[in-house]
Amino acid sequence: MSAYVAPLKDMKFAMKELAGLGEVGKLPGYEEATPDTVDAILEEASKFSSQVLDPLNYSGDLEGSRWSDGAVSTPKGFKEAYRKYVEGGWAALPFGAEWGGQGLPKLVATAVEEMLTSANMSFSLCPLLTQGAIHALELAGSQALQKTFLGKMVAGDWTGTMNLTEPQAGSDLALVRSKAVPEGDHYRISGQKIFITYGEHDLAENIVHLVLARTPDAPEGVKGISLFVVPKFLVKPDGSLGERNGARCASIEHKLGIHASPTAVMVYENAVGFLVGEENKGLAYMFIMMNAARFSVGLEGVAISERAFQRALAYARERVQGRDLNGGGTVPIIRHPDVRRMLMLMKSQTEAMRALAYVVAAALDVAARHPDEKMRQQNQAFVDLMIPVVKGWSTETGIEVASLGVQVHGGMGFIEETGAAQHLRDARITTIYEGTTGIQANDLVGRKIAREGGATAKAWLEHLKAFDAELAKSGNADLKAIRGALAAGAAAVGESVDYIVAHAGKDVMATFAGAVPFLKLMGVVAGGWQMARAALAAEKNLRSGDKAFFEAKLATARFYADQVLVQAPALRDTVVKGASAVMTIPDDAMLAA
Ligand SMILES: Cc1cc2nc3c(=O)[nH]c(=O)nc-3n(C[C@H](O)[C@H](O)[C@H](O)COP(=O)(O)OP(=O)(O)OC[C@H]3O[C@@H](n4cnc5c(N)ncnc54)[C@H](O)[C@@H]3O)c2cc1C
């Protein structure tokens, strides 16, 4: 079975040449992120991922987490791996020194997170949720709450969860019913939450649940939701653990994938909870967690794609079957044009998604730290536009890539022991949790395009126009072809944005019926933009560095332009023409045999 090897060359290329690691390192507070330090961190993360997490991925899937009498045991080896994760300081990487963090840029943390997730997605979910909870407390928690919880959570000694979902409240959180009754300096929380990732486990001594609930006289809908911290064990004034709180894990789910990650049904019975921020503003605070988590789930799409690609590539080089089309004897399947097509679809889309995710991570750093307010605002607007794209497009594509990975393996892909099937099963959740693709697309079309008249998207298209002028200077045949495909893609985005802005107010059903194709179009073109930038950088470096890597990058970018970016005009047609048809079909006609 193939072992995970972090694609450090491509990661470093994306960080340095595309995401501007050099500039990020100059931002106030990020001075520690020198090239040498970053290289050393990436090397160590790569070792930890390959040596500690990857060997537990398959066994963890087979064994799964187990529930017994309210307690959850994670699979063999997970506790030890988590201890090493904490001791290695990995939990503290992206957080400020105030709480014991290492204060490294999001860009660096993103590359590390990709490696942990590629190696073992089930394991990586625990840190993912903890980081979201830390962000929410950092931004909205009182000083007292921060003091009680943040140090332990940043260190990784305590983990965090996000408790939104209830049986009747999934995508629509307006329907949340859990109750929070004030009592002195705290509240009493009651209700049932379902699907809570790492809601109960044996990796850490305490679990800090962030829970959405309603106070007794709260208004209906999303305006009446508040956010509470509900620890598994109450914390004494000296910081030590006190009595067990009224938060209990009633069961865990049996799932299609991520078997090692416990998905808990949580029951809160008069549990002591502490308000985060102000009453009735819970959803806004939860969005802080959700945006960070949405980005991370998008990154899961990248990570699973990379892992599925590595496995398929290794298999394709070994498996001998069929004869060389050019004549001769039997060959490894990697020699067959269709297998090469599948592998290149996997590779090129993975690299495009990685590049976009890293560029968005760098924009998050600039938005947080740049001294110039205008730069901060511009980058935040770009991040807001791209987060649903990173989440929706990278996860949908991640499933396609993992499915191609199964296909490359032939029948053995369907058999669990190769590991290819696990990637497909694990990938399947990524388009569902943290907001389904439909919800991401609604956010993109409604909040990020229609509400502001397409302003940020148009600013991005202007940027693409300026970049086109740069591409035009190259005489390289691949770059010429890439330029043509990117220009057609940008035009397709522009026409779709105009359509959405013109129709969102008057034909809302038809506009939103095209939301997911529009999200895909944005991803395909944004990925094409990054691959074009990568190709340009590769062409410039061809004679100065790692020739084989840069030649491969040019060829991969050309493949992406010819096979993926070329889909953009058809996606535009789905947005502007095909979408309205969805709404004209009567419900009954869908039932017709
Ligand atoms: C393994 C796993 C882990 C999870 N972890 C957590 C967690 O840690 N914390 C937590 O709070 N939740 C968690 N969830 C819950 C997850 O976030 C929800 O399942 C998800 O938000 C979808 O909600 P739902 O399942 O109720 O589907 P529904 O909301 O019922 O959606 C069903 C379908 O309808 C579509 N749909 C619904 N509304 C709209 C709309 N307005 N426009 C267009 N389409 C729409 C959806 O896209 C979907 O295709 C987890 C779920 C799973 C399975």
PDBQT file of the ligand as one rigid body, heavy atoms in Angstrom, charges set to zero:
ROOT
HETATM    1  C1  LIG A 601     -20.033  13.301   9.700  1.00  0.00    +0.000 C 
HETATM    2  C2  LIG A 601     -20.707  14.590  10.025  1.00  0.00    +0.000 A 
HETATM    3  C3  LIG A 601     -20.076  15.498  10.859  1.00  0.00    +0.000 A 
HETATM    4  C4  LIG A 601     -20.721  16.691  11.210  1.00  0.00    +0.000 A 
HETATM    5  N1  LIG A 601     -20.132  17.539  12.121  1.00  0.00    +0.000 NA
HETATM    6  C5  LIG A 601     -20.873  18.560  12.635  1.00  0.00    +0.000 A 
HETATM    7  C6  LIG A 601     -20.391  19.318  13.749  1.00  0.00    +0.000 A 
HETATM    8  O1  LIG A 601     -19.283  19.102  14.251  1.00  0.00    +0.000 OA
HETATM    9  N2  LIG A 601     -21.197  20.280  14.263  1.00  0.00    +0.000 N 
HETATM   10  C7  LIG A 601     -22.435  20.548  13.750  1.00  0.00    +0.000 A 
HETATM   11  O2  LIG A 601     -23.110  21.414  14.281  1.00  0.00    +0.000 OA
HETATM   12  N3  LIG A 601     -22.906  19.863  12.678  1.00  0.00    +0.000 NA
HETATM   13  C8  LIG A 601     -22.164  18.879  12.124  1.00  0.00    +0.000 A 
HETATM   14  N4  LIG A 601     -22.644  18.150  11.062  1.00  0.00    +0.000 N 
HETATM   15  C9  LIG A 601     -23.935  18.503  10.490  1.00  0.00    +0.000 C 
HETATM   16  C10 LIG A 601     -23.800  19.108   9.096  1.00  0.00    +0.000 C 
HETATM   17  O3  LIG A 601     -23.236  20.377   9.171  1.00  0.00    +0.000 OA
HETATM   18  C11 LIG A 601     -25.199  19.072   8.442  1.00  0.00    +0.000 C 
HETATM   19  O4  LIG A 601     -25.471  17.711   8.146  1.00  0.00    +0.000 OA
HETATM   20  C12 LIG A 601     -25.271  19.937   7.217  1.00  0.00    +0.000 C 
HETATM   21  O5  LIG A 601     -25.200  21.297   7.563  1.00  0.00    +0.000 OA
HETATM   22  C13 LIG A 601     -26.557  19.698   6.401  1.00  0.00    +0.000 C 
HETATM   23  O6  LIG A 601     -27.688  19.724   7.211  1.00  0.00    +0.000 OA
HETATM   24  P1  LIG A 601     -28.741  18.530   7.108  1.00  0.00    +0.000 P 
HETATM   25  O7  LIG A 601     -27.987  17.267   7.259  1.00  0.00    +0.000 OA
HETATM   26  O8  LIG A 601     -29.838  18.786   8.052  1.00  0.00    +0.000 OA
HETATM   27  O9  LIG A 601     -29.283  18.575   5.625  1.00  0.00    +0.000 OA
HETATM   28  P2  LIG A 601     -30.504  19.463   5.119  1.00  0.00    +0.000 P 
HETATM   29  O10 LIG A 601     -30.343  20.858   5.607  1.00  0.00    +0.000 OA
HETATM   30  O11 LIG A 601     -31.763  18.767   5.415  1.00  0.00    +0.000 OA
HETATM   31  O12 LIG A 601     -30.233  19.455   3.543  1.00  0.00    +0.000 OA
HETATM   32  C14 LIG A 601     -30.689  18.399   2.684  1.00  0.00    +0.000 C 
HETATM   33  C15 LIG A 601     -30.447  18.845   1.227  1.00  0.00    +0.000 C 
HETATM   34  O13 LIG A 601     -31.209  20.027   0.961  1.00  0.00    +0.000 OA
HETATM   35  C16 LIG A 601     -30.373  21.062   0.485  1.00  0.00    +0.000 C 
HETATM   36  N5  LIG A 601     -30.818  22.342   1.025  1.00  0.00    +0.000 N 
HETATM   37  C17 LIG A 601     -31.242  22.626   2.267  1.00  0.00    +0.000 A 
HETATM   38  N6  LIG A 601     -31.534  23.926   2.364  1.00  0.00    +0.000 NA
HETATM   39  C18 LIG A 601     -31.269  24.485   1.176  1.00  0.00    +0.000 A 
HETATM   40  C19 LIG A 601     -31.358  25.792   0.652  1.00  0.00    +0.000 A 
HETATM   41  N7  LIG A 601     -31.767  26.837   1.386  1.00  0.00    +0.000 N 
HETATM   42  N8  LIG A 601     -31.009  25.998  -0.648  1.00  0.00    +0.000 NA
HETATM   43  C20 LIG A 601     -30.566  24.973  -1.415  1.00  0.00    +0.000 A 
HETATM   44  N9  LIG A 601     -30.466  23.711  -0.962  1.00  0.00    +0.000 NA
HETATM   45  C21 LIG A 601     -30.806  23.471   0.313  1.00  0.00    +0.000 A 
HETATM   46  C22 LIG A 601     -28.979  20.722   0.983  1.00  0.00    +0.000 C 
HETATM   47  O14 LIG A 601     -27.984  21.292   0.136  1.00  0.00    +0.000 OA
HETATM   48  C23 LIG A 601     -29.003  19.197   0.925  1.00  0.00    +0.000 C 
HETATM   49  O15 LIG A 601     -28.685  18.775  -0.376  1.00  0.00    +0.000 OA
HETATM   50  C24 LIG A 601     -21.994  16.982  10.662  1.00  0.00    +0.000 A 
HETATM   51  C25 LIG A 601     -22.604  16.079   9.796  1.00  0.00    +0.000 A 
HETATM   52  C26 LIG A 601     -21.998  14.892   9.493  1.00  0.00    +0.000 A 
HETATM   53  C27 LIG A 601     -22.725  13.915   8.612  1.00  0.00    +0.000 C 
ENDROOT
TORSDOF 0
